[in-house]
Amino acid sequence: AFVVRQPDAQLTADEVMGFVASKVAPHKKVRAVEFIEAIPKSASGKILRKDLRA
């Protein structure tokens, strides 16, 4: 999962994984969390998945 923190948030990867695990089915649980500054988007507003994978 790619997560953008708010400026004053003290969020950890374990907290994100625990929250998601409580909301979804076991096979959909998040296995890894990466914190980034911003989600890359194209001019039309679509998320650039290829930039996230690189």
mmCIF entry with sequence, helices, sheets and N, C-alpha, C, O atoms, coordinates in Angstrom:
data_MODEL
# 
_entry.id   MODEL 
# 
_entity.id                         1 
_entity.type                       polymer 
_entity.pdbx_number_of_molecules   1 
# 
_entity_poly.entity_id                      1 
_entity_poly.type                           'polypeptide(L)' 
_entity_poly.nstd_linkage                   no 
_entity_poly.nstd_monomer                   no 
_entity_poly.pdbx_seq_one_letter_code       AFVVRQPDAQLTADEVMGFVASKVAPHKKVRAVEFIEAIPKSASGKILRKDLRA 
_entity_poly.pdbx_seq_one_letter_code_can   AFVVRQPDAQLTADEVMGFVASKVAPHKKVRAVEFIEAIPKSASGKILRKDLRA 
_entity_poly.pdbx_strand_id                 A 
# 
loop_
_entity_poly_seq.entity_id 
_entity_poly_seq.num 
_entity_poly_seq.mon_id 
_entity_poly_seq.hetero 
1 1  ALA n 
1 2  PHE n 
1 3  VAL n 
1 4  VAL n 
1 5  ARG n 
1 6  GLN n 
1 7  PRO n 
1 8  ASP n 
1 9  ALA n 
1 10 GLN n 
1 11 LEU n 
1 12 THR n 
1 13 ALA n 
1 14 ASP n 
1 15 GLU n 
1 16 VAL n 
1 17 MET n 
1 18 GLY n 
1 19 PHE n 
1 20 VAL n 
1 21 ALA n 
1 22 SER n 
1 23 LYS n 
1 24 VAL n 
1 25 ALA n 
1 26 PRO n 
1 27 HIS n 
1 28 LYS n 
1 29 LYS n 
1 30 VAL n 
1 31 ARG n 
1 32 ALA n 
1 33 VAL n 
1 34 GLU n 
1 35 PHE n 
1 36 ILE n 
1 37 GLU n 
1 38 ALA n 
1 39 ILE n 
1 40 PRO n 
1 41 LYS n 
1 42 SER n 
1 43 ALA n 
1 44 SER n 
1 45 GLY n 
1 46 LYS n 
1 47 ILE n 
1 48 LEU n 
1 49 ARG n 
1 50 LYS n 
1 51 ASP n 
1 52 LEU n 
1 53 ARG n 
1 54 ALA n 
# 
_struct_asym.id          A 
_struct_asym.entity_id   1 
# 
loop_
_struct_conf.conf_type_id 
_struct_conf.id 
_struct_conf.pdbx_PDB_helix_id 
_struct_conf.beg_label_comp_id 
_struct_conf.beg_label_asym_id 
_struct_conf.beg_label_seq_id 
_struct_conf.pdbx_beg_PDB_ins_code 
_struct_conf.end_label_comp_id 
_struct_conf.end_label_asym_id 
_struct_conf.end_label_seq_id 
_struct_conf.pdbx_end_PDB_ins_code 
_struct_conf.beg_auth_comp_id 
_struct_conf.beg_auth_asym_id 
_struct_conf.beg_auth_seq_id 
_struct_conf.end_auth_comp_id 
_struct_conf.end_auth_asym_id 
_struct_conf.end_auth_seq_id 
_struct_conf.pdbx_PDB_helix_class 
_struct_conf.details 
_struct_conf.pdbx_PDB_helix_length 
HELX_P HELX_P1 AA1 ALA A 13 ? LYS A 23 ? ALA A 13 LYS A 23 1 ? 11 
HELX_P HELX_P2 AA2 PRO A 26 ? LYS A 28 ? PRO A 26 LYS A 28 5 ? 3  
HELX_P HELX_P3 AA3 ARG A 49 ? ARG A 53 ? ARG A 49 ARG A 53 1 ? 5  
# 
_struct_conf_type.id          HELX_P 
_struct_conf_type.criteria    ? 
_struct_conf_type.reference   ? 
# 
_struct_sheet.id               AA1 
_struct_sheet.type             ? 
_struct_sheet.number_strands   2 
_struct_sheet.details          ? 
# 
_struct_sheet_order.sheet_id     AA1 
_struct_sheet_order.range_id_1   1 
_struct_sheet_order.range_id_2   2 
_struct_sheet_order.offset       ? 
_struct_sheet_order.sense        parallel 
# 
loop_
_struct_sheet_range.sheet_id 
_struct_sheet_range.id 
_struct_sheet_range.beg_label_comp_id 
_struct_sheet_range.beg_label_asym_id 
_struct_sheet_range.beg_label_seq_id 
_struct_sheet_range.pdbx_beg_PDB_ins_code 
_struct_sheet_range.end_label_comp_id 
_struct_sheet_range.end_label_asym_id 
_struct_sheet_range.end_label_seq_id 
_struct_sheet_range.pdbx_end_PDB_ins_code 
_struct_sheet_range.beg_auth_comp_id 
_struct_sheet_range.beg_auth_asym_id 
_struct_sheet_range.beg_auth_seq_id 
_struct_sheet_range.end_auth_comp_id 
_struct_sheet_range.end_auth_asym_id 
_struct_sheet_range.end_auth_seq_id 
AA1 1 PHE A 2  ? VAL A 4  ? PHE A 2  VAL A 4  
AA1 2 GLU A 34 ? ILE A 36 ? GLU A 34 ILE A 36 
# 
loop_
_atom_site.group_PDB 
_atom_site.id 
_atom_site.type_symbol 
_atom_site.label_atom_id 
_atom_site.label_alt_id 
_atom_site.label_comp_id 
_atom_site.label_asym_id 
_atom_site.label_entity_id 
_atom_site.label_seq_id 
_atom_site.pdbx_PDB_ins_code 
_atom_site.Cartn_x 
_atom_site.Cartn_y 
_atom_site.Cartn_z 
_atom_site.occupancy 
_atom_site.B_iso_or_equiv 
_atom_site.pdbx_formal_charge 
_atom_site.auth_seq_id 
_atom_site.auth_comp_id 
_atom_site.auth_asym_id 
_atom_site.auth_atom_id 
_atom_site.pdbx_PDB_model_num 
ATOM 1   N N  . ALA A 1 1  ? 0.843   -1.173  0.000   1.00 0.00 ? 1  ALA A N  1 
ATOM 2   C CA . ALA A 1 1  ? 0.000   0.000   0.000   1.00 0.00 ? 1  ALA A CA 1 
ATOM 3   C C  . ALA A 1 1  ? 0.890   1.237   0.000   1.00 0.00 ? 1  ALA A C  1 
ATOM 4   O O  . ALA A 1 1  ? 1.919   1.272   0.675   1.00 0.00 ? 1  ALA A O  1 
ATOM 5   N N  . PHE A 1 2  ? 0.498   2.224   -0.741  1.00 0.00 ? 2  PHE A N  1 
ATOM 6   C CA . PHE A 1 2  ? 1.189   3.508   -0.757  1.00 0.00 ? 2  PHE A CA 1 
ATOM 7   C C  . PHE A 1 2  ? 0.332   4.492   0.026   1.00 0.00 ? 2  PHE A C  1 
ATOM 8   O O  . PHE A 1 2  ? -0.848  4.677   -0.270  1.00 0.00 ? 2  PHE A O  1 
ATOM 9   N N  . VAL A 1 3  ? 0.939   5.120   1.029   1.00 0.00 ? 3  VAL A N  1 
ATOM 10  C CA . VAL A 1 3  ? 0.204   5.994   1.935   1.00 0.00 ? 3  VAL A CA 1 
ATOM 11  C C  . VAL A 1 3  ? 0.868   7.364   1.958   1.00 0.00 ? 3  VAL A C  1 
ATOM 12  O O  . VAL A 1 3  ? 2.092   7.472   2.038   1.00 0.00 ? 3  VAL A O  1 
ATOM 13  N N  . VAL A 1 4  ? 0.041   8.414   1.887   1.00 0.00 ? 4  VAL A N  1 
ATOM 14  C CA . VAL A 1 4  ? 0.525   9.786   2.029   1.00 0.00 ? 4  VAL A CA 1 
ATOM 15  C C  . VAL A 1 4  ? 0.088   10.253  3.414   1.00 0.00 ? 4  VAL A C  1 
ATOM 16  O O  . VAL A 1 4  ? -1.104  10.319  3.715   1.00 0.00 ? 4  VAL A O  1 
ATOM 17  N N  . ARG A 1 5  ? 1.073   10.575  4.252   1.00 0.00 ? 5  ARG A N  1 
ATOM 18  C CA . ARG A 1 5  ? 0.772   11.051  5.613   1.00 0.00 ? 5  ARG A CA 1 
ATOM 19  C C  . ARG A 1 5  ? 0.401   12.522  5.593   1.00 0.00 ? 5  ARG A C  1 
ATOM 20  O O  . ARG A 1 5  ? 0.886   13.283  4.755   1.00 0.00 ? 5  ARG A O  1 
ATOM 21  N N  . GLN A 1 6  ? -0.457  12.916  6.513   1.00 0.00 ? 6  GLN A N  1 
ATOM 22  C CA . GLN A 1 6  ? -0.710  14.327  6.716   1.00 0.00 ? 6  GLN A CA 1 
ATOM 23  C C  . GLN A 1 6  ? 0.490   14.895  7.452   1.00 0.00 ? 6  GLN A C  1 
ATOM 24  O O  . GLN A 1 6  ? 1.180   14.151  8.149   1.00 0.00 ? 6  GLN A O  1 
ATOM 25  N N  . PRO A 1 7  ? 0.764   16.196  7.323   1.00 0.00 ? 7  PRO A N  1 
ATOM 26  C CA . PRO A 1 7  ? 1.986   16.778  7.890   1.00 0.00 ? 7  PRO A CA 1 
ATOM 27  C C  . PRO A 1 7  ? 2.217   16.506  9.377   1.00 0.00 ? 7  PRO A C  1 
ATOM 28  O O  . PRO A 1 7  ? 3.362   16.310  9.785   1.00 0.00 ? 7  PRO A O  1 
ATOM 29  N N  . ASP A 1 8  ? 1.175   16.489  10.187  1.00 0.00 ? 8  ASP A N  1 
ATOM 30  C CA . ASP A 1 8  ? 1.368   16.319  11.629  1.00 0.00 ? 8  ASP A CA 1 
ATOM 31  C C  . ASP A 1 8  ? 1.041   14.909  12.129  1.00 0.00 ? 8  ASP A C  1 
ATOM 32  O O  . ASP A 1 8  ? 0.970   14.694  13.339  1.00 0.00 ? 8  ASP A O  1 
ATOM 33  N N  . ALA A 1 9  ? 0.841   13.951  11.231  1.00 0.00 ? 9  ALA A N  1 
ATOM 34  C CA . ALA A 1 9  ? 0.437   12.597  11.623  1.00 0.00 ? 9  ALA A CA 1 
ATOM 35  C C  . ALA A 1 9  ? 1.634   11.753  12.042  1.00 0.00 ? 9  ALA A C  1 
ATOM 36  O O  . ALA A 1 9  ? 2.705   11.835  11.442  1.00 0.00 ? 9  ALA A O  1 
ATOM 37  N N  . GLN A 1 10 ? 1.442   10.949  13.070  1.00 0.00 ? 10 GLN A N  1 
ATOM 38  C CA . GLN A 1 10 ? 2.443   10.003  13.544  1.00 0.00 ? 10 GLN A CA 1 
ATOM 39  C C  . GLN A 1 10 ? 1.904   8.600   13.271  1.00 0.00 ? 10 GLN A C  1 
ATOM 40  O O  . GLN A 1 10 ? 1.504   7.891   14.194  1.00 0.00 ? 10 GLN A O  1 
ATOM 41  N N  . LEU A 1 11 ? 1.895   8.211   12.015  1.00 0.00 ? 11 LEU A N  1 
ATOM 42  C CA . LEU A 1 11 ? 1.308   6.954   11.572  1.00 0.00 ? 11 LEU A CA 1 
ATOM 43  C C  . LEU A 1 11 ? 2.408   5.951   11.271  1.00 0.00 ? 11 LEU A C  1 
ATOM 44  O O  . LEU A 1 11 ? 3.418   6.299   10.660  1.00 0.00 ? 11 LEU A O  1 
ATOM 45  N N  . THR A 1 12 ? 2.217   4.700   11.700  1.00 0.00 ? 12 THR A N  1 
ATOM 46  C CA . THR A 1 12 ? 3.205   3.662   11.425  1.00 0.00 ? 12 THR A CA 1 
ATOM 47  C C  . THR A 1 12 ? 2.622   2.636   10.456  1.00 0.00 ? 12 THR A C  1 
ATOM 48  O O  . THR A 1 12 ? 1.409   2.566   10.261  1.00 0.00 ? 12 THR A O  1 
ATOM 49  N N  . ALA A 1 13 ? 3.504   1.846   9.857   1.00 0.00 ? 13 ALA A N  1 
ATOM 50  C CA . ALA A 1 13 ? 3.076   0.812   8.921   1.00 0.00 ? 13 ALA A CA 1 
ATOM 51  C C  . ALA A 1 13 ? 2.218   -0.231  9.632   1.00 0.00 ? 13 ALA A C  1 
ATOM 52  O O  . ALA A 1 13 ? 1.246   -0.723  9.058   1.00 0.00 ? 13 ALA A O  1 
ATOM 53  N N  . ASP A 1 14 ? 2.561   -0.574  10.866  1.00 0.00 ? 14 ASP A N  1 
ATOM 54  C CA . ASP A 1 14 ? 1.782   -1.562  11.623  1.00 0.00 ? 14 ASP A CA 1 
ATOM 55  C C  . ASP A 1 14 ? 0.358   -1.075  11.893  1.00 0.00 ? 14 ASP A C  1 
ATOM 56  O O  . ASP A 1 14 ? -0.586  -1.863  11.854  1.00 0.00 ? 14 ASP A O  1 
ATOM 57  N N  . GLU A 1 15 ? 0.205   0.207   12.163  1.00 0.00 ? 15 GLU A N  1 
ATOM 58  C CA . GLU A 1 15 ? -1.132  0.761   12.388  1.00 0.00 ? 15 GLU A CA 1 
ATOM 59  C C  . GLU A 1 15 ? -1.970  0.689   11.115  1.00 0.00 ? 15 GLU A C  1 
ATOM 60  O O  . GLU A 1 15 ? -3.158  0.371   11.175  1.00 0.00 ? 15 GLU A O  1 
ATOM 61  N N  . VAL A 1 16 ? -1.369  0.978   9.977   1.00 0.00 ? 16 VAL A N  1 
ATOM 62  C CA . VAL A 1 16 ? -2.086  0.915   8.698   1.00 0.00 ? 16 VAL A CA 1 
ATOM 63  C C  . VAL A 1 16 ? -2.510  -0.522  8.407   1.00 0.00 ? 16 VAL A C  1 
ATOM 64  O O  . VAL A 1 16 ? -3.661  -0.771  8.045   1.00 0.00 ? 16 VAL A O  1 
ATOM 65  N N  . MET A 1 17 ? -1.583  -1.466  8.563   1.00 0.00 ? 17 MET A N  1 
ATOM 66  C CA . MET A 1 17 ? -1.898  -2.864  8.286   1.00 0.00 ? 17 MET A CA 1 
ATOM 67  C C  . MET A 1 17 ? -2.967  -3.388  9.240   1.00 0.00 ? 17 MET A C  1 
ATOM 68  O O  . MET A 1 17 ? -3.838  -4.149  8.820   1.00 0.00 ? 17 MET A O  1 
ATOM 69  N N  . GLY A 1 18 ? -2.922  -3.006  10.490  1.00 0.00 ? 18 GLY A N  1 
ATOM 70  C CA . GLY A 1 18 ? -3.934  -3.428  11.449  1.00 0.00 ? 18 GLY A CA 1 
ATOM 71  C C  . GLY A 1 18 ? -5.311  -2.869  11.129  1.00 0.00 ? 18 GLY A C  1 
ATOM 72  O O  . GLY A 1 18 ? -6.312  -3.577  11.235  1.00 0.00 ? 18 GLY A O  1 
ATOM 73  N N  . PHE A 1 19 ? -5.364  -1.603  10.738  1.00 0.00 ? 19 PHE A N  1 
ATOM 74  C CA . PHE A 1 19 ? -6.638  -0.986  10.382  1.00 0.00 ? 19 PHE A CA 1 
ATOM 75  C C  . PHE A 1 19 ? -7.259  -1.673  9.175   1.00 0.00 ? 19 PHE A C  1 
ATOM 76  O O  . PHE A 1 19 ? -8.444  -2.007  9.182   1.00 0.00 ? 19 PHE A O  1 
ATOM 77  N N  . VAL A 1 20 ? -6.454  -1.883  8.139   1.00 0.00 ? 20 VAL A N  1 
ATOM 78  C CA . VAL A 1 20 ? -6.969  -2.516  6.925   1.00 0.00 ? 20 VAL A CA 1 
ATOM 79  C C  . VAL A 1 20 ? -7.396  -3.956  7.218   1.00 0.00 ? 20 VAL A C  1 
ATOM 80  O O  . VAL A 1 20 ? -8.430  -4.402  6.721   1.00 0.00 ? 20 VAL A O  1 
ATOM 81  N N  . ALA A 1 21 ? -6.625  -4.677  8.008   1.00 0.00 ? 21 ALA A N  1 
ATOM 82  C CA . ALA A 1 21 ? -6.945  -6.068  8.339   1.00 0.00 ? 21 ALA A CA 1 
ATOM 83  C C  . ALA A 1 21 ? -8.290  -6.181  9.053   1.00 0.00 ? 21 ALA A C  1 
ATOM 84  O O  . ALA A 1 21 ? -9.003  -7.171  8.886   1.00 0.00 ? 21 ALA A O  1 
ATOM 85  N N  . SER A 1 22 ? -8.636  -5.166  9.848   1.00 0.00 ? 22 SER A N  1 
ATOM 86  C CA . SER A 1 22 ? -9.911  -5.212  10.553  1.00 0.00 ? 22 SER A CA 1 
ATOM 87  C C  . SER A 1 22 ? -11.102 -4.921  9.647   1.00 0.00 ? 22 SER A C  1 
ATOM 88  O O  . SER A 1 22 ? -12.247 -5.174  10.023  1.00 0.00 ? 22 SER A O  1 
ATOM 89  N N  . LYS A 1 23 ? -10.836 -4.390  8.452   1.00 0.00 ? 23 LYS A N  1 
ATOM 90  C CA . LYS A 1 23 ? -11.917 -3.992  7.553   1.00 0.00 ? 23 LYS A CA 1 
ATOM 91  C C  . LYS A 1 23 ? -12.120 -4.913  6.354   1.00 0.00 ? 23 LYS A C  1 
ATOM 92  O O  . LYS A 1 23 ? -13.182 -4.878  5.733   1.00 0.00 ? 23 LYS A O  1 
ATOM 93  N N  . VAL A 1 24 ? -11.128 -5.735  6.012   1.00 0.00 ? 24 VAL A N  1 
ATOM 94  C CA . VAL A 1 24 ? -11.210 -6.527  4.778   1.00 0.00 ? 24 VAL A CA 1 
ATOM 95  C C  . VAL A 1 24 ? -11.077 -8.019  5.071   1.00 0.00 ? 24 VAL A C  1 
ATOM 96  O O  . VAL A 1 24 ? -10.739 -8.432  6.180   1.00 0.00 ? 24 VAL A O  1 
ATOM 97  N N  . ALA A 1 25 ? -11.354 -8.809  4.042   1.00 0.00 ? 25 ALA A N  1 
ATOM 98  C CA . ALA A 1 25 ? -11.227 -10.263 4.141   1.00 0.00 ? 25 ALA A CA 1 
ATOM 99  C C  . ALA A 1 25 ? -9.747  -10.646 4.281   1.00 0.00 ? 25 ALA A C  1 
ATOM 100 O O  . ALA A 1 25 ? -8.873  -9.896  3.846   1.00 0.00 ? 25 ALA A O  1 
ATOM 101 N N  . PRO A 1 26 ? -9.464  -11.798 4.880   1.00 0.00 ? 26 PRO A N  1 
ATOM 102 C CA . PRO A 1 26 ? -8.060  -12.199 5.112   1.00 0.00 ? 26 PRO A CA 1 
ATOM 103 C C  . PRO A 1 26 ? -7.186  -12.220 3.862   1.00 0.00 ? 26 PRO A C  1 
ATOM 104 O O  . PRO A 1 26 ? -6.005  -11.882 3.942   1.00 0.00 ? 26 PRO A O  1 
ATOM 105 N N  . HIS A 1 27 ? -7.728  -12.604 2.721   1.00 0.00 ? 27 HIS A N  1 
ATOM 106 C CA . HIS A 1 27 ? -6.897  -12.666 1.520   1.00 0.00 ? 27 HIS A CA 1 
ATOM 107 C C  . HIS A 1 27 ? -6.624  -11.295 0.902   1.00 0.00 ? 27 HIS A C  1 
ATOM 108 O O  . HIS A 1 27 ? -5.835  -11.192 -0.038  1.00 0.00 ? 27 HIS A O  1 
ATOM 109 N N  . LYS A 1 28 ? -7.254  -10.259 1.405   1.00 0.00 ? 28 LYS A N  1 
ATOM 110 C CA . LYS A 1 28 ? -7.049  -8.907  0.887   1.00 0.00 ? 28 LYS A CA 1 
ATOM 111 C C  . LYS A 1 28 ? -6.177  -8.040  1.798   1.00 0.00 ? 28 LYS A C  1 
ATOM 112 O O  . LYS A 1 28 ? -6.033  -6.843  1.549   1.00 0.00 ? 28 LYS A O  1 
ATOM 113 N N  . LYS A 1 29 ? -5.601  -8.619  2.835   1.00 0.00 ? 29 LYS A N  1 
ATOM 114 C CA . LYS A 1 29 ? -4.797  -7.850  3.777   1.00 0.00 ? 29 LYS A CA 1 
ATOM 115 C C  . LYS A 1 29 ? -3.580  -7.231  3.110   1.00 0.00 ? 29 LYS A C  1 
ATOM 116 O O  . LYS A 1 29 ? -3.030  -7.785  2.159   1.00 0.00 ? 29 LYS A O  1 
ATOM 117 N N  . VAL A 1 30 ? -3.168  -6.082  3.615   1.00 0.00 ? 30 VAL A N  1 
ATOM 118 C CA . VAL A 1 30 ? -1.989  -5.378  3.115   1.00 0.00 ? 30 VAL A CA 1 
ATOM 119 C C  . VAL A 1 30 ? -0.742  -6.068  3.654   1.00 0.00 ? 30 VAL A C  1 
ATOM 120 O O  . VAL A 1 30 ? -0.646  -6.337  4.852   1.00 0.00 ? 30 VAL A O  1 
ATOM 121 N N  . ARG A 1 31 ? 0.218   -6.357  2.765   1.00 0.00 ? 31 ARG A N  1 
ATOM 122 C CA . ARG A 1 31 ? 1.445   -7.041  3.187   1.00 0.00 ? 31 ARG A CA 1 
ATOM 123 C C  . ARG A 1 31 ? 2.615   -6.088  3.358   1.00 0.00 ? 31 ARG A C  1 
ATOM 124 O O  . ARG A 1 31 ? 3.567   -6.393  4.078   1.00 0.00 ? 31 ARG A O  1 
ATOM 125 N N  . ALA A 1 32 ? 2.551   -4.938  2.702   1.00 0.00 ? 32 ALA A N  1 
ATOM 126 C CA . ALA A 1 32 ? 3.647   -3.965  2.798   1.00 0.00 ? 32 ALA A CA 1 
ATOM 127 C C  . ALA A 1 32 ? 3.059   -2.561  2.700   1.00 0.00 ? 32 ALA A C  1 
ATOM 128 O O  . ALA A 1 32 ? 2.079   -2.332  1.991   1.00 0.00 ? 32 ALA A O  1 
ATOM 129 N N  . VAL A 1 33 ? 3.673   -1.628  3.422   1.00 0.00 ? 33 VAL A N  1 
ATOM 130 C CA . VAL A 1 33 ? 3.240   -0.228  3.412   1.00 0.00 ? 33 VAL A CA 1 
ATOM 131 C C  . VAL A 1 33 ? 4.447   0.633   3.089   1.00 0.00 ? 33 VAL A C  1 
ATOM 132 O O  . VAL A 1 33 ? 5.523   0.466   3.664   1.00 0.00 ? 33 VAL A O  1 
ATOM 133 N N  . GLU A 1 34 ? 4.250   1.553   2.162   1.00 0.00 ? 34 GLU A N  1 
ATOM 134 C CA . GLU A 1 34 ? 5.310   2.498   1.817   1.00 0.00 ? 34 GLU A CA 1 
ATOM 135 C C  . GLU A 1 34 ? 4.740   3.908   1.920   1.00 0.00 ? 34 GLU A C  1 
ATOM 136 O O  . GLU A 1 34 ? 3.703   4.209   1.328   1.00 0.00 ? 34 GLU A O  1 
ATOM 137 N N  . PHE A 1 35 ? 5.414   4.761   2.665   1.00 0.00 ? 35 PHE A N  1 
ATOM 138 C CA . PHE A 1 35 ? 4.979   6.148   2.817   1.00 0.00 ? 35 PHE A CA 1 
ATOM 139 C C  . PHE A 1 35 ? 5.652   6.996   1.745   1.00 0.00 ? 35 PHE A C  1 
ATOM 140 O O  . PHE A 1 35 ? 6.870   6.943   1.571   1.00 0.00 ? 35 PHE A O  1 
ATOM 141 N N  . ILE A 1 36 ? 4.840   7.784   1.024   1.00 0.00 ? 36 ILE A N  1 
ATOM 142 C CA . ILE A 1 36 ? 5.345   8.640   -0.047  1.00 0.00 ? 36 ILE A CA 1 
ATOM 143 C C  . ILE A 1 36 ? 4.843   10.066  0.173   1.00 0.00 ? 36 ILE A C  1 
ATOM 144 O O  . ILE A 1 36 ? 3.919   10.301  0.952   1.00 0.00 ? 36 ILE A O  1 
ATOM 145 N N  . GLU A 1 37 ? 5.465   11.003  -0.521  1.00 0.00 ? 37 GLU A N  1 
ATOM 146 C CA . GLU A 1 37 ? 5.099   12.418  -0.375  1.00 0.00 ? 37 GLU A CA 1 
ATOM 147 C C  . GLU A 1 37 ? 3.786   12.753  -1.081  1.00 0.00 ? 37 GLU A C  1 
ATOM 148 O O  . GLU A 1 37 ? 2.977   13.516  -0.554  1.00 0.00 ? 37 GLU A O  1 
ATOM 149 N N  . ALA A 1 38 ? 3.570   12.184  -2.278  1.00 0.00 ? 38 ALA A N  1 
ATOM 150 C CA . ALA A 1 38 ? 2.355   12.461  -3.047  1.00 0.00 ? 38 ALA A CA 1 
ATOM 151 C C  . ALA A 1 38 ? 2.096   11.315  -4.014  1.00 0.00 ? 38 ALA A C  1 
ATOM 152 O O  . ALA A 1 38 ? 3.028   10.652  -4.470  1.00 0.00 ? 38 ALA A O  1 
ATOM 153 N N  . ILE A 1 39 ? 0.835   11.089  -4.319  1.00 0.00 ? 39 ILE A N  1 
ATOM 154 C CA . ILE A 1 39 ? 0.455   10.078  -5.296  1.00 0.00 ? 39 ILE A CA 1 
ATOM 155 C C  . ILE A 1 39 ? 0.683   10.670  -6.688  1.00 0.00 ? 39 ILE A C  1 
ATOM 156 O O  . ILE A 1 39 ? 0.136   11.729  -6.998  1.00 0.00 ? 39 ILE A O  1 
ATOM 157 N N  . PRO A 1 40 ? 1.489   10.000  -7.541  1.00 0.00 ? 40 PRO A N  1 
ATOM 158 C CA . PRO A 1 40 ? 1.723   10.542  -8.885  1.00 0.00 ? 40 PRO A CA 1 
ATOM 159 C C  . PRO A 1 40 ? 0.475   10.407  -9.763  1.00 0.00 ? 40 PRO A C  1 
ATOM 160 O O  . PRO A 1 40 ? -0.115  9.332   -9.872  1.00 0.00 ? 40 PRO A O  1 
ATOM 161 N N  . LYS A 1 41 ? 0.095   11.515  -10.380 1.00 0.00 ? 41 LYS A N  1 
ATOM 162 C CA . LYS A 1 41 ? -1.102  11.528  -11.225 1.00 0.00 ? 41 LYS A CA 1 
ATOM 163 C C  . LYS A 1 41 ? -0.791  12.148  -12.577 1.00 0.00 ? 41 LYS A C  1 
ATOM 164 O O  . LYS A 1 41 ? 0.101   12.987  -12.700 1.00 0.00 ? 41 LYS A O  1 
ATOM 165 N N  . SER A 1 42 ? -1.545  11.719  -13.598 1.00 0.00 ? 42 SER A N  1 
ATOM 166 C CA . SER A 1 42 ? -1.392  12.276  -14.942 1.00 0.00 ? 42 SER A CA 1 
ATOM 167 C C  . SER A 1 42 ? -2.145  13.604  -15.024 1.00 0.00 ? 42 SER A C  1 
ATOM 168 O O  . SER A 1 42 ? -2.790  14.027  -14.065 1.00 0.00 ? 42 SER A O  1 
ATOM 169 N N  . ALA A 1 43 ? -2.053  14.242  -16.171 1.00 0.00 ? 43 ALA A N  1 
ATOM 170 C CA . ALA A 1 43 ? -2.735  15.525  -16.368 1.00 0.00 ? 43 ALA A CA 1 
ATOM 171 C C  . ALA A 1 43 ? -4.249  15.365  -16.258 1.00 0.00 ? 43 ALA A C  1 
ATOM 172 O O  . ALA A 1 43 ? -4.942  16.298  -15.852 1.00 0.00 ? 43 ALA A O  1 
ATOM 173 N N  . SER A 1 44 ? -4.766  14.186  -16.617 1.00 0.00 ? 44 SER A N  1 
ATOM 174 C CA . SER A 1 44 ? -6.204  13.963  -16.533 1.00 0.00 ? 44 SER A CA 1 
ATOM 175 C C  . SER A 1 44 ? -6.647  13.506  -15.142 1.00 0.00 ? 44 SER A C  1 
ATOM 176 O O  . SER A 1 44 ? -7.842  13.327  -14.906 1.00 0.00 ? 44 SER A O  1 
ATOM 177 N N  . GLY A 1 45 ? -5.692  13.314  -14.213 1.00 0.00 ? 45 GLY A N  1 
ATOM 178 C CA . GLY A 1 45 ? -6.025  12.973  -12.843 1.00 0.00 ? 45 GLY A CA 1 
ATOM 179 C C  . GLY A 1 45 ? -5.954  11.499  -12.503 1.00 0.00 ? 45 GLY A C  1 
ATOM 180 O O  . GLY A 1 45 ? -6.259  11.109  -11.376 1.00 0.00 ? 45 GLY A O  1 
ATOM 181 N N  . LYS A 1 46 ? -5.553  10.664  -13.471 1.00 0.00 ? 46 LYS A N  1 
ATOM 182 C CA . LYS A 1 46 ? -5.448  9.232   -13.198 1.00 0.00 ? 46 LYS A CA 1 
ATOM 183 C C  . LYS A 1 46 ? -4.145  8.930   -12.458 1.00 0.00 ? 46 LYS A C  1 
ATOM 184 O O  . LYS A 1 46 ? -3.128  9.591   -12.671 1.00 0.00 ? 46 LYS A O  1 
ATOM 185 N N  . ILE A 1 47 ? -4.191  7.928   -11.593 1.00 0.00 ? 47 ILE A N  1 
ATOM 186 C CA . ILE A 1 47 ? -2.996  7.533   -10.841 1.00 0.00 ? 47 ILE A CA 1 
ATOM 187 C C  . ILE A 1 47 ? -2.027  6.817   -11.768 1.00 0.00 ? 47 ILE A C  1 
ATOM 188 O O  . ILE A 1 47 ? -2.416  5.910   -12.504 1.00 0.00 ? 47 ILE A O  1 
ATOM 189 N N  . LEU A 1 48 ? -0.755  7.228   -11.729 1.00 0.00 ? 48 LEU A N  1 
ATOM 190 C CA . LEU A 1 48 ? 0.269   6.628   -12.576 1.00 0.00 ? 48 LEU A CA 1 
ATOM 191 C C  . LEU A 1 48 ? 0.867   5.418   -11.864 1.00 0.00 ? 48 LEU A C  1 
ATOM 192 O O  . LEU A 1 48 ? 1.853   5.539   -11.137 1.00 0.00 ? 48 LEU A O  1 
ATOM 193 N N  . ARG A 1 49 ? 0.264   4.256   -12.081 1.00 0.00 ? 49 ARG A N  1 
ATOM 194 C CA . ARG A 1 49 ? 0.691   3.043   -11.397 1.00 0.00 ? 49 ARG A CA 1 
ATOM 195 C C  . ARG A 1 49 ? 2.115   2.646   -11.750 1.00 0.00 ? 49 ARG A C  1 
ATOM 196 O O  . ARG A 1 49 ? 2.840   2.115   -10.908 1.00 0.00 ? 49 ARG A O  1 
ATOM 197 N N  . LYS A 1 50 ? 2.524   2.900   -12.995 1.00 0.00 ? 50 LYS A N  1 
ATOM 198 C CA . LYS A 1 50 ? 3.876   2.523   -13.404 1.00 0.00 ? 50 LYS A CA 1 
ATOM 199 C C  . LYS A 1 50 ? 4.931   3.298   -12.615 1.00 0.00 ? 50 LYS A C  1 
ATOM 200 O O  . LYS A 1 50 ? 6.022   2.776   -12.382 1.00 0.00 ? 50 LYS A O  1 
ATOM 201 N N  . ASP A 1 51 ? 4.635   4.519   -12.203 1.00 0.00 ? 51 ASP A N  1 
ATOM 202 C CA . ASP A 1 51 ? 5.562   5.295   -11.394 1.00 0.00 ? 51 ASP A CA 1 
ATOM 203 C C  . ASP A 1 51 ? 5.639   4.768   -9.959  1.00 0.00 ? 51 ASP A C  1 
ATOM 204 O O  . ASP A 1 51 ? 6.677   4.885   -9.308  1.00 0.00 ? 51 ASP A O  1 
ATOM 205 N N  . LEU A 1 52 ? 4.546   4.191   -9.470  1.00 0.00 ? 52 LEU A N  1 
ATOM 206 C CA . LEU A 1 52 ? 4.553   3.615   -8.135  1.00 0.00 ? 52 LEU A CA 1 
ATOM 207 C C  . LEU A 1 52 ? 5.370   2.320   -8.084  1.00 0.00 ? 52 LEU A C  1 
ATOM 208 O O  . LEU A 1 52 ? 6.023   2.037   -7.080  1.00 0.00 ? 52 LEU A O  1 
ATOM 209 N N  . ARG A 1 53 ? 5.334   1.539   -9.163  1.00 0.00 ? 53 ARG A N  1 
ATOM 210 C CA . ARG A 1 53 ? 6.056   0.277   -9.213  1.00 0.00 ? 53 ARG A CA 1 
ATOM 211 C C  . ARG A 1 53 ? 7.564   0.479   -9.332  1.00 0.00 ? 53 ARG A C  1 
ATOM 212 O O  . ARG A 1 53 ? 8.339   -0.342  -8.842  1.00 0.00 ? 53 ARG A O  1 
ATOM 213 N N  . ALA A 1 54 ? 7.977   1.541   -9.963  1.00 0.00 ? 54 ALA A N  1 
ATOM 214 C CA . ALA A 1 54 ? 9.406   1.763   -10.242 1.00 0.00 ? 54 ALA A CA 1 
ATOM 215 C C  . ALA A 1 54 ? 10.219  2.085   -9.038  1.00 0.00 ? 54 ALA A C  1 
ATOM 216 O O  . ALA A 1 54 ? 11.427  2.292   -9.147  1.00 0.00 ? 54 ALA A O  1 
# 
